[in-house]
Amino acid sequence: MIAEIKSNENRHLTITERFLEAPSEESFDDLFKIFTPQLVAFFRNRGCYTTAEDLAQEVMLTVYRKAEQIRDHSLFRAWLFRIARNTLCRHFGKQAREVDTVDLADVPDRLVAADNKGAGTPAFEFLDWMAFLDSREKEALTLRFIEQWEYHEIAAKQGIPIGTVQWRVFSAKRKLAPYLKRVEGARDIVTHRAA
């Protein structure tokens, strides 16, 4: 058993050294077969069940591109898992930055207040939702989604950069998302009970 483990370690070292000395598709293929399952396990053990394989491939791509940067070949495994840790940190950082927003163009028709007289239009419901927003966000959303203006047109009218207009629209959508999800959930319950 110990001899078999030593044999595998020697084989891994040989394949790693062959790749580092002369990187090629063939030598990388052998390296990929050895380390990808280990990387997948590494990512899954840290909670990345659905993305483990993608993250492992990202690490191996980095290894392929930057193999010439490693000076001490005996430190390859440590270098590989340093790349894996950095990839994991970037992945978690991206997840933390993802913000829950709502696409106002996709708000279902069932959210429209059909039982209010004169209030059965998406525009009326939209204006009702905007009570949660400040005046600059209201104006940006009205011009963008009611008047159907492009971002550059809104920026020109308000005399501000396009990025500021995009930020105001994004910020407003982020503020509206929890409210619209609650309203949608309440309407689903009412519709389900009525059926």
C-alpha positions as CSV (number, residue, x, y, z in Angstrom):
1,M,0.0,0.0,0.0
2,I,2.8,2.4,1.0
3,A,4.7,1.4,-2.1
4,E,1.7,2.2,-4.3
5,I,1.3,5.6,-2.7
6,K,5.0,6.3,-3.3
7,S,4.6,5.2,-6.9
8,N,1.7,7.6,-7.5
9,E,3.6,10.4,-5.9
10,N,6.6,9.7,-8.1
11,R,4.3,9.5,-11.2
12,H,2.7,12.9,-10.2
13,L,6.1,14.5,-9.7
14,T,7.3,13.2,-13.1
15,I,4.3,14.5,-14.9
16,T,4.5,17.8,-13.1
17,E,8.2,18.2,-13.9
18,R,7.6,17.2,-17.6
19,F,4.9,19.9,-17.9
20,L,7.0,22.6,-16.2
21,E,10.1,21.8,-18.3
22,A,8.3,21.8,-21.6
23,P,4.7,22.9,-21.5
24,S,2.7,21.3,-24.2
25,E,-0.9,20.2,-24.7
26,E,0.1,16.6,-24.1
27,S,2.0,17.3,-20.9
28,F,-0.8,19.6,-19.7
29,D,-3.4,17.0,-20.5
30,D,-1.7,14.5,-18.1
31,L,-1.3,17.3,-15.4
32,F,-5.0,18.2,-15.9
33,K,-6.1,14.5,-15.3
34,I,-4.1,14.4,-12.0
35,F,-5.0,17.7,-10.4
36,T,-8.5,18.6,-11.6
37,P,-10.2,16.0,-9.4
38,Q,-8.2,17.3,-6.4
39,L,-9.2,20.8,-7.3
40,V,-12.9,19.9,-7.7
41,A,-12.8,18.2,-4.2
42,F,-11.0,21.4,-2.8
43,F,-13.8,23.6,-4.1
44,R,-16.7,21.3,-3.1
45,N,-15.2,21.0,0.4
46,R,-15.6,24.8,0.6
47,G,-19.2,24.9,-0.4
48,C,-19.0,25.4,-4.2
49,Y,-20.9,22.3,-5.2
50,T,-22.3,23.6,-8.5
51,T,-19.3,25.6,-9.6
52,A,-16.5,23.3,-8.5
53,E,-15.7,22.0,-11.9
54,D,-15.8,25.5,-13.5
55,L,-13.5,26.9,-10.8
56,A,-11.1,23.9,-11.2
57,Q,-10.9,24.6,-15.0
58,E,-10.3,28.2,-14.3
59,V,-7.4,27.3,-12.0
60,M,-5.9,24.9,-14.6
61,L,-6.2,27.5,-17.3
62,T,-4.2,29.9,-15.1
63,V,-1.6,27.2,-14.5
64,Y,-1.3,26.6,-18.2
65,R,-0.9,30.3,-18.9
66,K,1.5,31.1,-16.1
67,A,3.6,27.9,-15.8
68,E,6.8,29.7,-16.7
69,Q,6.4,32.0,-13.7
70,I,7.1,29.2,-11.2
71,R,10.8,29.2,-10.3
72,D,11.0,26.4,-7.8
73,H,9.4,23.4,-9.4
74,S,9.2,21.6,-6.1
75,L,6.7,24.2,-4.9
76,F,4.3,23.5,-7.8
77,R,1.5,21.9,-5.7
78,A,1.6,24.8,-3.2
79,W,1.5,27.3,-6.1
80,L,-1.4,25.4,-7.7
81,F,-3.5,25.6,-4.5
82,R,-2.5,29.2,-3.9
83,I,-4.1,29.9,-7.3
84,A,-7.1,27.8,-6.2
85,R,-7.5,29.8,-3.0
86,N,-7.3,33.1,-4.9
87,T,-9.9,31.8,-7.4
88,L,-12.2,30.9,-4.5
89,C,-11.8,34.3,-2.9
90,R,-12.6,36.0,-6.2
91,H,-15.6,33.7,-6.6
92,F,-17.0,34.5,-3.1
93,G,-16.2,38.2,-3.7
94,K,-18.4,38.2,-6.9
95,Q,-21.2,36.5,-5.0
96,A,-21.1,39.1,-2.3
97,R,-21.3,41.9,-4.9
98,E,-24.3,40.4,-6.6
99,V,-27.3,42.6,-5.7
100,D,-30.9,41.6,-5.8
101,T,-32.7,43.8,-8.4
102,V,-35.8,43.5,-10.5
103,D,-36.1,44.0,-14.2
104,L,-39.0,46.4,-14.5
105,A,-39.6,45.3,-18.1
106,D,-40.3,41.8,-16.9
107,V,-42.7,42.6,-14.1
108,P,-45.7,40.3,-14.7
109,D,-49.0,41.7,-15.7
110,R,-50.6,40.1,-12.6
111,L,-49.0,42.8,-10.5
112,V,-51.1,45.5,-12.2
113,A,-53.9,46.6,-9.9
114,A,-56.8,45.3,-12.1
115,D,-59.4,45.9,-9.5
116,N,-58.7,49.7,-9.2
117,K,-60.7,51.9,-11.6
118,G,-58.4,53.7,-13.9
119,A,-55.5,52.1,-12.2
120,G,-55.3,49.1,-14.4
121,T,-52.3,50.2,-16.4
122,P,-48.7,49.3,-15.7
123,A,-47.8,53.0,-15.7
124,F,-50.1,53.7,-12.8
125,E,-48.8,50.8,-10.8
126,F,-45.3,51.8,-11.7
127,L,-45.8,55.3,-10.3
128,D,-47.3,53.9,-7.1
129,W,-44.2,51.8,-6.6
130,M,-42.0,54.8,-7.0
131,A,-43.1,56.3,-3.7
132,F,-40.2,54.5,-2.2
133,L,-37.6,56.4,-4.3
134,D,-36.0,59.8,-4.1
135,S,-36.9,62.4,-6.8
136,R,-33.8,61.8,-8.9
137,E,-34.4,58.0,-9.1
138,K,-38.1,58.7,-9.9
139,E,-37.2,60.9,-12.7
140,A,-34.7,58.5,-14.1
141,L,-37.1,55.6,-14.0
142,T,-40.0,57.6,-15.5
143,L,-37.9,58.7,-18.4
144,R,-36.3,55.3,-18.9
145,F,-39.4,53.0,-18.5
146,I,-42.5,55.2,-19.0
147,E,-41.1,57.6,-21.6
148,Q,-38.8,54.9,-23.1
149,W,-35.8,57.2,-23.3
150,E,-32.3,55.9,-23.8
151,Y,-29.7,56.4,-21.2
152,H,-27.8,59.0,-23.3
153,E,-31.0,61.0,-23.8
154,I,-31.7,61.1,-20.1
155,A,-28.1,62.1,-19.4
156,A,-28.3,64.9,-21.9
157,K,-31.6,66.2,-20.5
158,Q,-30.3,66.1,-16.9
159,G,-26.8,67.3,-17.8
160,I,-25.1,64.4,-16.0
161,P,-22.9,61.5,-17.1
162,I,-24.5,58.4,-18.6
163,G,-22.9,56.3,-15.8
164,T,-24.8,58.4,-13.2
165,V,-28.1,57.8,-15.0
166,Q,-27.3,54.0,-15.1
167,W,-26.5,54.0,-11.4
168,R,-29.7,55.8,-10.5
169,V,-31.8,53.3,-12.5
170,F,-29.9,50.4,-11.0
171,S,-30.2,51.8,-7.4
172,A,-33.9,52.4,-7.9
173,K,-34.4,48.8,-9.2
174,R,-32.5,47.5,-6.2
175,K,-34.7,49.4,-3.8
176,L,-37.9,48.2,-5.6
177,A,-36.9,44.6,-5.7
178,P,-38.0,43.5,-2.2
179,Y,-41.3,45.4,-2.4
180,L,-42.2,44.0,-5.8
181,K,-41.3,40.4,-4.7
182,R,-43.6,40.9,-1.6
183,V,-46.4,42.2,-3.8
184,E,-46.0,39.4,-6.3
185,G,-46.0,36.8,-3.5
186,A,-49.2,38.3,-1.9
187,R,-50.9,38.3,-5.3
188,D,-49.9,34.7,-5.9
189,I,-51.5,33.7,-2.6
190,V,-54.7,35.7,-3.4
191,T,-54.9,34.1,-6.9
192,H,-54.3,30.6,-5.5
193,R,-57.1,31.0,-2.9
194,A,-59.5,32.3,-5.5
195,A,-58.9,29.4,-7.8
